[in-house]
Amino acid sequence: MAKTAPASGKTPPVADFEHSLDELEQLVAKMEGGEMSLDESLTSFERGIGLYRHCQQSLQQAELRVRLLLDPDAPENAEPFEPEL
């Protein structure tokens, strides 16, 4: 049986992470180009920090899920939890 995306219309965590990482990489490339004004650079930097934090949080959640899966004392029916945002 194939898994489908949740009916809530929410982006799957992996796709959301990949989208954020891709956007962050694009911002870095633009900033490295050196053709942005100071105001544009600051706005991009602020956005980049937000994306970085989102990616970091996603990686921490993934690490926690892996640790729970590898924990021999974890119950078989343990459900992944949704982080509080």
Secondary structure, 3 states (H helix, E strand, C coil): CCCCCCCCCCCCHHHHHHHHHHHHHHHHHHHHHCCCCHHHHHHHHHHHHHHHHHHHHHHHHHHHHHHHHHCCCCCCCCCCCCCCC
